[in-house]
Amino acid sequence: MDVKVQVDRSRDRSQPLDKLGPDETLKANSDQLRGTIAKSLADPITLSVDPSDNKLMKFHGIYQQDDRDIRDERRRQKLEPAFSFMARVRLPGGVCSPSQWLKLDELGRAYGGNTVRLTTRQTFQLHHVLKHNLRPALQGLREVLLDTKAACGDDTRGVMATVNPLVSKAHADVYALAKQASEHALHRTGAYREIWYEEERDPSTVKSVPDGSEEPFYGRTYMPRKFKIGFAIPPSNDIDVYSQDLGFIAIVERGKLKGFNVAIGGGLGRTDQAPKTYPRLASVIGHVDAGKVIPAIDAVMSVQRDYGDRTDRLHARFKYTIDDKGLDWIKGEIENRLGFDLAPAKPYTFTSNGDPLGWITGEDGRLHCTLFIQNGRVINRPGYPLMDGLREVARIHKGHFLLTPNQNLTIADIAPEDRPAIEAVMKEYKLDEFETRSKLRLNSMACVALPTCALAMAESERYLPDLVTKIETLLDAHGLKDEPITIRMTGCPNGCARPYIAEIALTGRAPGKYNLYLGGGFHGERLNKMYLENVGEPAILEALDKVFGHFARERKNGEHFGDFAIRAGYVAEVKEGRYFND
């Protein structure tokens, strides 16, 4: 006889609002994400918005930030911080047209501080957007069929997919599902159109659902926290599928998409000095046919919607729900909502999680060239006018652009006869630097951090290139110049550059101070472990020099650096996220 498991529901949406966290009350009383955002935007006295509206605007893909480089000086002058906003584009699978690229370029120059950033989730971010420029920027995106809906907030973030839907028929099929998933999981409120496009409210948007909301799936309180979905196509794990709340691992046989293995519960965010928080890699729980992807999304998301922790935001991600309730119970609940049992997972192998830089040829003979964009920053610098160069490519390119999960850019779908013109622009603007960069640099990633991110404790994007140069010197001294090693840096422990699965990772603790992690899996299949805590550059370089020397002397044939760091005893292998902080 089956014994019904008693599940603790003291922290989920079955409870009255007054038993839950303040964010739940805010969402429930926000008039479906409208709040008083329109009023805040109209306030000419301040460059900021009301704190409650700031939280709600995240659901619209917008974060309030300030320039932290001048924060102290403005405080001394008794001025409010230099507030501006970040707007993140919704771009499933990272696919955009040349016209969309040109529009982003235009908006970045006009409103975004003469720069655009490519993110680790295959999309664009505009930084430095002033409050009065938000509507023009978002309306500009609308002109090319782009928006920022649900790019942040307690909902489904941008859906990722293995780069390049034009390489094969299977890639195209997976991208189509990723795009469908993005549209399906999008919130339905009319708030976005009303606030940013200044449209009149449509009374018909209110649906006949139990709580009278505009959201048949999300209801009035949406998800407990953000929820990330990604589609990977072995042998490439470029999206770091195990870092996703819900990952679909494509099973392709003889060039045809057969279905997906389902992985749940990934997530890398954590908080220093909070042992209850930890990164977790997703667990593979079974297999679904390609035609069942959308029902699977609904089933998985609804379990987290109904049972996720709504009292403590540090404990609200799906990974904690799984570990609290038990993987078997969660899987059973997903299957109950699907109406069928998941099939056993099918075999697959990942052999890389980086980008295939340079030129490749697709099944149809069309060409694709992936460029290295250091830390995703598209900007003109002295001697390296990257932003101008990519604009020139967009003006002549007849195919697509693809933003990669590693902050790089693919010029896709090039006819062989058009290659010389593209190559000429690349040479003129030095866009072919991937040919001369070290493998360490080509496998590096950094989050934005200072000066715009409010959570940053230390530099990341602005610092990592210089640190990599110094580490390259160490590698060269040990005969490891051409060794591919993944290195990632974030300005805080939240993990936006997915540091906890890198072979070398640095997360900010204070200005100039970082935690150093070693031992991640080269293919994104294993968490790393802290080696040094709260140290500066001299200690970091000294430690790496020691480990590199040992690696050069005693590594086994074909052994990756992360594997060696564990075998040689520098760090212990982390088998489960719950033991990451041990």
KEDRENDREN-117798 format. One record per residue (C-alpha): x, y, z; residue in three letters. Coordinates in nm, 3 decimals. Example, Ala and Ser with C-alpha at 12.3 -4.5 7.8 and 13.67 -1.06 7.14 Angstrom:
xx; yy; zz; type
1.230; -0.450; 0.780; ala
1.367; -0.106; 0.714; ser
END
This chain:
xx; yy; zz; type
0.000; 0.000; 0.000; met
0.132; 0.343; -0.093; asp
0.180; 0.576; 0.200; val
0.094; 0.937; 0.126; lys
0.392; 1.158; 0.200; val
0.313; 1.457; 0.418; gln
0.458; 1.761; 0.247; val
0.535; 2.078; 0.437; asp
0.328; 2.360; 0.285; arg
0.397; 2.624; 0.549; ser
0.604; 2.835; 0.308; arg
0.418; 2.810; -0.022; asp
0.127; 2.983; -0.189; arg
-0.131; 2.767; -0.016; ser
-0.080; 3.000; 0.282; gln
-0.251; 3.338; 0.331; pro
-0.048; 3.635; 0.213; leu
0.015; 3.754; 0.567; asp
0.204; 3.431; 0.633; lys
0.435; 3.486; 0.334; leu
0.708; 3.734; 0.248; gly
0.649; 4.101; 0.166; pro
0.731; 4.045; -0.202; asp
0.431; 3.816; -0.230; glu
0.202; 4.089; -0.098; thr
0.363; 4.339; -0.335; leu
0.300; 4.117; -0.637; lys
-0.056; 4.033; -0.531; ala
-0.146; 4.401; -0.483; asn
0.038; 4.530; -0.790; ser
-0.260; 4.523; -1.026; asp
-0.077; 4.260; -1.231; gln
0.261; 4.432; -1.237; leu
0.133; 4.783; -1.300; arg
0.191; 4.923; -0.951; gly
0.253; 5.296; -0.971; thr
0.523; 5.263; -1.239; ile
0.359; 5.515; -1.472; ala
0.345; 5.768; -1.187; lys
0.711; 5.705; -1.098; ser
0.815; 5.759; -1.459; leu
0.632; 6.093; -1.465; ala
0.801; 6.226; -1.149; asp
1.046; 6.497; -1.264; pro
1.204; 6.550; -0.921; ile
1.413; 6.233; -0.911; thr
1.599; 6.007; -1.155; leu
1.481; 5.702; -0.958; ser
1.146; 5.527; -0.917; val
0.953; 5.426; -0.607; asp
1.116; 5.120; -0.436; pro
0.807; 4.904; -0.493; ser
0.798; 5.003; -0.859; asp
1.166; 4.919; -0.886; asn
1.084; 4.562; -0.787; lys
0.790; 4.542; -1.026; leu
0.989; 4.683; -1.317; met
1.209; 4.375; -1.305; lys
0.915; 4.181; -1.449; phe
0.933; 4.427; -1.739; his
1.302; 4.345; -1.790; gly
1.433; 4.662; -1.625; ile
1.666; 4.713; -1.328; tyr
1.733; 5.043; -1.155; gln
2.107; 5.101; -1.103; gln
2.342; 5.386; -1.023; asp
2.698; 5.479; -1.114; asp
2.894; 5.348; -0.818; arg
3.216; 5.509; -0.939; asp
3.073; 5.847; -0.838; ile
2.834; 5.741; -0.561; arg
3.055; 5.866; -0.277; asp
3.126; 6.196; -0.448; glu
2.757; 6.259; -0.506; arg
2.686; 6.173; -0.144; arg
2.945; 6.430; -0.034; arg
2.773; 6.685; -0.256; gln
2.438; 6.589; -0.099; lys
2.305; 6.471; -0.434; leu
2.105; 6.158; -0.496; glu
2.294; 5.872; -0.666; pro
2.339; 5.896; -1.043; ala
2.047; 5.667; -1.116; phe
1.996; 5.500; -1.450; ser
1.841; 5.175; -1.570; phe
1.942; 4.851; -1.734; met
1.703; 4.708; -1.993; ala
1.741; 4.341; -2.090; arg
1.599; 4.215; -2.419; val
1.395; 3.895; -2.447; arg
1.572; 3.699; -2.722; leu
1.505; 3.322; -2.713; pro
1.802; 3.123; -2.835; gly
1.998; 3.443; -2.900; gly
1.878; 3.481; -3.260; val
1.850; 3.830; -3.407; cys
1.837; 3.983; -3.754; ser
2.076; 4.246; -3.894; pro
1.797; 4.505; -3.869; ser
1.751; 4.420; -3.501; gln
2.125; 4.446; -3.446; trp
2.131; 4.788; -3.611; leu
1.844; 4.904; -3.390; lys
2.025; 4.784; -3.075; leu
2.336; 4.964; -3.197; asp
2.134; 5.282; -3.250; glu
1.970; 5.261; -2.907; leu
2.300; 5.184; -2.737; gly
2.456; 5.495; -2.888; arg
2.156; 5.715; -2.814; ala
2.054; 5.597; -2.467; tyr
2.298; 5.329; -2.344; gly
2.628; 5.510; -2.297; gly
2.759; 5.420; -2.644; asn
2.771; 5.051; -2.566; thr
2.568; 4.730; -2.580; val
2.637; 4.418; -2.378; arg
2.596; 4.055; -2.475; leu
2.495; 3.847; -2.173; thr
2.561; 3.494; -2.051; thr
2.197; 3.410; -2.132; arg
2.218; 3.494; -2.503; gln
2.065; 3.837; -2.506; thr
2.136; 4.211; -2.508; phe
2.151; 4.453; -2.219; gln
2.139; 4.831; -2.246; leu
2.296; 5.005; -1.947; his
2.299; 5.373; -1.846; his
1.944; 5.438; -1.973; val
1.799; 5.744; -1.798; leu
1.443; 5.728; -1.668; lys
1.301; 5.962; -1.930; his
1.465; 5.755; -2.205; asn
1.313; 5.422; -2.102; leu
0.997; 5.459; -2.309; arg
1.181; 5.574; -2.625; pro
1.425; 5.284; -2.587; ala
1.155; 5.021; -2.543; leu
0.945; 5.169; -2.820; gln
1.253; 5.155; -3.041; gly
1.287; 4.785; -2.967; leu
0.922; 4.740; -3.062; arg
0.997; 4.877; -3.409; glu
1.203; 4.564; -3.476; val
0.971; 4.322; -3.293; leu
1.176; 4.304; -2.973; leu
1.077; 4.361; -2.613; asp
1.207; 4.321; -2.258; thr
0.911; 4.130; -2.112; lys
0.999; 3.885; -1.834; ala
1.372; 3.927; -1.885; ala
1.395; 3.969; -1.506; cys
1.158; 3.916; -1.214; gly
0.981; 3.617; -1.058; asp
0.891; 3.450; -1.385; asp
1.052; 3.262; -1.669; thr
1.375; 3.430; -1.777; arg
1.499; 3.428; -2.137; gly
1.499; 3.077; -2.281; val
1.841; 2.956; -2.395; met
1.926; 2.715; -2.676; ala
2.244; 2.564; -2.817; thr
2.387; 2.791; -3.083; val
2.320; 2.776; -3.416; asn
1.978; 2.680; -3.543; pro
2.111; 2.700; -3.898; leu
2.381; 2.436; -3.862; val
2.143; 2.139; -3.894; ser
1.777; 2.044; -3.916; lys
1.788; 1.918; -3.556; ala
1.930; 2.252; -3.438; his
1.647; 2.432; -3.617; ala
1.387; 2.208; -3.456; asp
1.530; 2.267; -3.108; val
1.540; 2.643; -3.161; tyr
1.177; 2.640; -3.274; ala
1.082; 2.469; -2.949; leu
1.289; 2.715; -2.744; ala
1.111; 3.005; -2.914; lys
0.774; 2.840; -2.855; gln
0.864; 2.783; -2.490; ala
0.955; 3.151; -2.449; ser
0.619; 3.265; -2.584; glu
0.427; 3.002; -2.390; his
0.581; 3.086; -2.053; ala
0.544; 3.462; -2.095; leu
0.321; 3.644; -1.850; his
-0.008; 3.769; -2.001; arg
-0.071; 4.097; -1.821; thr
-0.132; 4.403; -2.035; gly
0.082; 4.613; -1.802; ala
0.380; 4.620; -2.036; tyr
0.188; 4.759; -2.334; arg
0.008; 5.014; -2.121; glu
0.315; 5.149; -1.942; ile
0.580; 5.140; -2.213; trp
0.374; 5.177; -2.532; tyr
0.114; 5.402; -2.363; glu
-0.178; 5.195; -2.487; glu
-0.521; 5.206; -2.326; glu
-0.608; 4.927; -2.087; arg
-0.814; 4.653; -2.249; asp
-1.092; 4.543; -2.011; pro
-1.107; 4.204; -2.184; ser
-0.764; 4.112; -2.049; thr
-0.914; 4.001; -1.719; val
-0.965; 3.627; -1.751; lys
-1.223; 3.404; -1.590; ser
-0.976; 3.230; -1.362; val
-1.033; 3.150; -0.994; pro
-0.850; 3.454; -0.859; asp
-0.982; 3.694; -1.125; gly
-0.634; 3.777; -1.248; ser
-0.496; 3.830; -1.596; glu
-0.264; 3.534; -1.549; glu
-0.421; 3.191; -1.606; pro
-0.092; 3.020; -1.512; phe
0.092; 3.261; -1.285; tyr
-0.199; 3.403; -1.087; gly
-0.141; 3.718; -0.883; arg
0.186; 3.617; -0.719; thr
0.373; 3.472; -1.020; tyr
0.670; 3.244; -0.936; met
0.851; 3.236; -0.599; pro
1.174; 3.344; -0.776; arg
1.321; 3.349; -1.125; lys
1.293; 3.032; -1.333; phe
1.545; 2.950; -1.608; lys
1.487; 2.717; -1.905; ile
1.746; 2.597; -2.155; gly
1.779; 2.355; -2.447; phe
2.111; 2.179; -2.510; ala
2.218; 1.967; -2.805; ile
2.494; 1.719; -2.724; pro
2.786; 1.702; -2.766; pro
2.781; 2.079; -2.692; ser
2.688; 2.196; -2.344; asn
2.735; 2.561; -2.435; asp
2.423; 2.665; -2.239; ile
2.548; 2.493; -1.922; asp
2.228; 2.290; -1.909; val
2.292; 2.170; -1.554; tyr
2.270; 2.531; -1.433; ser
1.909; 2.564; -1.551; gln
1.598; 2.525; -1.335; asp
1.462; 2.319; -1.624; leu
1.694; 2.181; -1.889; gly
1.608; 1.986; -2.202; phe
1.891; 1.773; -2.342; ile
1.817; 1.689; -2.705; ala
1.842; 1.330; -2.822; ile
1.925; 1.329; -3.192; val
1.942; 1.006; -3.390; glu
2.058; 0.999; -3.753; arg
2.014; 1.374; -3.773; gly
1.655; 1.371; -3.645; lys
1.531; 1.510; -3.314; leu
1.373; 1.225; -3.116; lys
1.303; 1.393; -2.784; gly
1.469; 1.531; -2.473; phe
1.610; 1.416; -2.145; asn
1.464; 1.635; -1.871; val
1.693; 1.788; -1.608; ala
1.557; 1.986; -1.313; ile
1.684; 2.191; -1.023; gly
1.995; 2.363; -1.148; gly
2.091; 2.703; -1.013; gly
2.419; 2.869; -0.920; leu
2.326; 3.166; -0.702; gly
2.439; 3.168; -0.340; arg
2.510; 3.412; -0.060; thr
2.840; 3.434; 0.126; asp
2.813; 3.365; 0.497; gln
2.478; 3.191; 0.439; ala
2.551; 2.816; 0.445; pro
2.189; 2.733; 0.362; lys
2.250; 2.874; 0.013; thr
2.449; 2.680; -0.243; tyr
2.483; 2.610; -0.615; pro
2.321; 2.295; -0.745; arg
2.351; 2.105; -1.072; leu
2.031; 1.984; -1.233; ala
1.923; 1.621; -1.190; ser
1.818; 1.422; -1.497; val
1.480; 1.263; -1.418; ile
1.370; 1.105; -1.746; gly
1.284; 1.155; -2.112; his
0.995; 1.311; -2.305; val
0.906; 1.315; -2.671; asp
0.958; 1.643; -2.853; ala
0.581; 1.689; -2.878; gly
0.551; 1.686; -2.497; lys
0.796; 1.969; -2.423; val
0.533; 2.236; -2.360; ile
0.323; 2.015; -2.126; pro
0.647; 1.926; -1.945; ala
0.726; 2.294; -1.896; ile
0.381; 2.353; -1.750; asp
0.409; 2.054; -1.518; ala
0.755; 2.140; -1.386; val
0.690; 2.510; -1.346; met
0.357; 2.453; -1.175; ser
0.521; 2.232; -0.912; val
0.766; 2.511; -0.829; gln
0.488; 2.772; -0.849; arg
0.278; 2.580; -0.596; asp
0.546; 2.449; -0.359; tyr
0.839; 2.693; -0.381; gly
0.934; 2.887; -0.068; asp
0.756; 3.224; -0.059; arg
0.874; 3.323; 0.289; thr
1.252; 3.341; 0.235; asp
1.383; 3.463; -0.102; arg
1.726; 3.317; -0.031; leu
1.554; 2.977; -0.024; his
1.303; 3.028; -0.303; ala
1.471; 2.874; -0.609; arg
1.355; 2.541; -0.745; phe
1.678; 2.370; -0.635; lys
1.583; 2.417; -0.270; tyr
1.227; 2.296; -0.327; thr
1.371; 1.975; -0.474; ile
1.618; 1.919; -0.193; asp
1.354; 1.995; 0.072; asp
1.077; 1.780; -0.074; lys
1.298; 1.509; -0.223; gly
1.376; 1.446; -0.588; leu
1.155; 1.136; -0.605; asp
0.855; 1.324; -0.466; trp
0.907; 1.615; -0.707; ile
0.938; 1.377; -1.003; lys
0.620; 1.199; -0.896; gly
0.433; 1.527; -0.870; glu
0.555; 1.632; -1.216; ile
0.438; 1.299; -1.361; glu
0.104; 1.332; -1.187; asn
0.049; 1.669; -1.353; arg
0.168; 1.538; -1.689; leu
-0.071; 1.244; -1.670; gly
0.202; 0.997; -1.765; phe
0.537; 0.868; -1.639; asp
0.858; 0.998; -1.787; leu
1.049; 0.745; -1.992; ala
1.400; 0.647; -1.877; pro
1.667; 0.895; -1.978; ala
1.855; 0.812; -2.297; lys
2.235; 0.805; -2.328; pro
2.416; 1.125; -2.429; tyr
2.763; 1.273; -2.406; thr
2.890; 1.628; -2.371; phe
3.239; 1.701; -2.503; thr
3.248; 2.083; -2.484; ser
3.076; 2.384; -2.334; asn
3.261; 2.658; -2.518; gly
3.193; 2.813; -2.859; asp
3.330; 2.688; -3.192; pro
3.517; 3.010; -3.273; leu
3.593; 3.087; -3.634; gly
3.434; 2.950; -3.950; trp
3.214; 2.640; -3.978; ile
2.990; 2.504; -4.252; thr
2.630; 2.395; -4.194; gly
2.450; 2.097; -4.347; glu
2.320; 2.318; -4.628; asp
2.665; 2.453; -4.719; gly
2.603; 2.796; -4.567; arg
2.883; 2.945; -4.356; leu
2.891; 3.070; -3.997; his
3.166; 3.260; -3.819; cys
3.179; 3.298; -3.439; thr
3.367; 3.602; -3.307; leu
3.524; 3.641; -2.964; phe
3.365; 3.932; -2.777; ile
3.561; 3.971; -2.454; gln
3.313; 3.961; -2.164; asn
3.034; 4.045; -2.407; gly
3.112; 4.417; -2.411; arg
3.038; 4.579; -2.750; val
3.208; 4.917; -2.739; ile
3.458; 5.124; -2.932; asn
3.800; 5.140; -2.770; arg
4.117; 5.312; -2.894; pro
4.259; 5.097; -3.170; gly
3.970; 4.853; -3.151; tyr
3.640; 5.001; -3.282; pro
3.437; 4.685; -3.215; leu
3.097; 4.854; -3.207; met
3.159; 5.029; -3.538; asp
3.289; 4.709; -3.696; gly
2.983; 4.505; -3.600; leu
2.759; 4.781; -3.730; arg
2.936; 4.760; -4.065; glu
2.889; 4.382; -4.070; val
2.517; 4.428; -3.996; ala
2.483; 4.671; -4.285; arg
2.600; 4.412; -4.540; ile
2.504; 4.082; -4.375; his
2.209; 3.897; -4.532; lys
2.168; 3.626; -4.269; gly
2.135; 3.635; -3.890; his
2.335; 3.711; -3.579; phe
2.347; 3.461; -3.295; leu
2.438; 3.558; -2.941; leu
2.613; 3.270; -2.768; thr
2.583; 3.162; -2.403; pro
2.954; 3.246; -2.366; asn
2.909; 3.615; -2.452; gln
3.033; 3.573; -2.807; asn
2.867; 3.645; -3.142; leu
2.806; 3.429; -3.448; thr
2.763; 3.585; -3.792; ile
2.534; 3.315; -3.927; ala
2.389; 3.201; -4.257; asp
2.652; 3.344; -4.491; ile
2.646; 3.243; -4.855; ala
2.993; 3.128; -4.971; pro
3.006; 3.412; -5.224; glu
2.946; 3.668; -4.946; asp
3.234; 3.548; -4.729; arg
3.501; 3.778; -4.880; pro
3.299; 4.092; -4.801; ala
3.240; 3.980; -4.441; ile
3.606; 3.886; -4.398; glu
3.715; 4.225; -4.534; ala
3.514; 4.406; -4.265; val
3.643; 4.167; -3.998; met
4.003; 4.239; -4.100; lys
3.951; 4.617; -4.119; glu
3.801; 4.635; -3.770; tyr
4.013; 4.360; -3.610; lys
3.713; 4.138; -3.546; leu
3.921; 3.825; -3.606; asp
4.116; 3.849; -3.280; glu
4.004; 3.498; -3.185; phe
4.284; 3.379; -3.410; glu
4.552; 3.524; -3.181; thr
4.401; 3.502; -2.832; arg
4.500; 3.237; -2.577; ser
4.265; 2.949; -2.507; lys
4.235; 3.070; -2.149; leu
4.106; 3.408; -2.264; arg
3.875; 3.248; -2.518; leu
3.726; 3.039; -2.236; asn
3.679; 3.334; -1.999; ser
3.357; 3.502; -1.886; met
3.273; 3.784; -1.648; ala
2.960; 3.950; -1.518; cys
2.911; 4.328; -1.545; val
2.973; 4.407; -1.175; ala
3.100; 4.760; -1.109; leu
3.012; 5.034; -1.169; pro
2.646; 4.958; -1.246; thr
2.545; 4.642; -1.060; cys
2.405; 4.715; -0.714; ala
2.508; 4.371; -0.585; leu
2.874; 4.384; -0.688; ala
3.132; 4.369; -0.409; met
3.433; 4.376; -0.641; ala
3.531; 4.435; -1.004; glu
3.469; 4.170; -1.266; ser
3.426; 4.274; -1.630; glu
3.673; 4.562; -1.601; arg
3.931; 4.354; -1.414; tyr
3.928; 4.003; -1.559; leu
4.104; 4.089; -1.890; pro
4.406; 4.227; -1.701; asp
4.412; 3.934; -1.461; leu
4.395; 3.689; -1.751; val
4.702; 3.857; -1.902; thr
4.893; 3.787; -1.580; lys
4.769; 3.430; -1.563; ile
4.872; 3.378; -1.927; glu
5.228; 3.465; -1.823; thr
5.216; 3.191; -1.559; leu
5.078; 2.936; -1.803; leu
5.345; 3.022; -2.059; asp
5.619; 2.978; -1.799; ala
5.495; 2.623; -1.732; his
5.453; 2.530; -2.099; gly
5.075; 2.550; -2.075; leu
5.013; 2.842; -2.309; lys
4.779; 2.644; -2.536; asp
4.597; 2.459; -2.258; glu
4.217; 2.517; -2.269; pro
4.103; 2.611; -1.917; ile
3.771; 2.769; -1.827; thr
3.795; 3.077; -1.604; ile
3.501; 3.286; -1.487; arg
3.467; 3.586; -1.257; met
3.174; 3.754; -1.084; thr
3.165; 4.060; -0.865; gly
2.949; 3.886; -0.604; cys
2.849; 3.529; -0.514; pro
2.524; 3.531; -0.716; asn
2.688; 3.362; -1.011; gly
2.568; 3.548; -1.321; cys
2.872; 3.429; -1.520; ala
2.814; 3.071; -1.398; arg
3.141; 3.062; -1.199; pro
3.074; 2.754; -0.986; tyr
3.116; 2.515; -1.278; ile
3.438; 2.671; -1.409; ala
3.779; 2.508; -1.364; glu
3.901; 2.838; -1.215; ile
3.651; 3.080; -1.066; ala
3.670; 3.405; -0.872; leu
3.376; 3.562; -0.691; thr
3.400; 3.905; -0.533; gly
3.403; 3.953; -0.158; arg
3.525; 4.314; -0.125; ala
3.717; 4.565; -0.339; pro
4.018; 4.371; -0.468; gly
3.926; 4.056; -0.275; lys
3.788; 3.729; -0.413; tyr
3.713; 3.371; -0.327; asn
3.917; 3.139; -0.550; leu
3.752; 2.815; -0.665; tyr
3.909; 2.518; -0.844; leu
3.793; 2.186; -0.981; gly
3.491; 2.253; -1.199; gly
3.421; 2.023; -1.491; gly
3.550; 2.134; -1.832; phe
3.218; 2.032; -1.988; his
3.006; 2.197; -1.719; gly
2.927; 1.867; -1.551; glu
3.077; 1.925; -1.204; arg
3.077; 2.199; -0.939; leu
3.405; 2.345; -0.821; asn
3.517; 2.401; -0.461; lys
3.661; 2.697; -0.275; met
4.041; 2.682; -0.251; tyr
4.118; 3.024; -0.102; leu
3.884; 3.266; 0.072; glu
3.883; 3.645; 0.053; asn
4.224; 3.695; -0.108; val
4.379; 3.957; -0.335; gly
4.567; 3.930; -0.663; glu
4.911; 3.837; -0.523; pro
4.771; 3.537; -0.334; ala
4.561; 3.434; -0.636; ile
4.860; 3.439; -0.872; leu
5.086; 3.264; -0.622; glu
4.833; 2.986; -0.572; ala
4.769; 2.938; -0.943; leu
5.142; 2.938; -1.020; asp
5.188; 2.652; -0.773; lys
4.900; 2.445; -0.911; val
4.996; 2.512; -1.275; phe
5.349; 2.389; -1.206; gly
5.220; 2.071; -1.047; his
4.973; 2.023; -1.334; phe
5.245; 2.062; -1.595; ala
5.464; 1.803; -1.422; arg
5.216; 1.534; -1.327; glu
4.899; 1.555; -1.533; arg
4.779; 1.246; -1.713; lys
4.735; 1.233; -2.087; asn
4.423; 1.428; -2.187; gly
4.349; 1.530; -1.826; glu
4.175; 1.865; -1.784; his
4.290; 2.115; -1.525; phe
3.974; 2.088; -1.316; gly
4.004; 1.710; -1.300; asp
4.368; 1.738; -1.195; phe
4.288; 1.986; -0.917; ala
4.065; 1.721; -0.760; ile
4.294; 1.423; -0.825; arg
4.593; 1.608; -0.682; ala
4.398; 1.698; -0.368; gly
4.382; 2.075; -0.399; tyr
4.005; 2.061; -0.353; val
3.759; 1.784; -0.278; ala
3.507; 1.678; -0.540; glu
3.160; 1.820; -0.480; val
2.912; 1.543; -0.552; lys
2.599; 1.737; -0.447; glu
2.528; 2.105; -0.415; gly
2.416; 2.062; -0.054; arg
2.777; 1.981; 0.036; tyr
2.931; 2.273; -0.155; phe
2.992; 2.474; 0.162; asn
3.131; 2.184; 0.369; asp
END
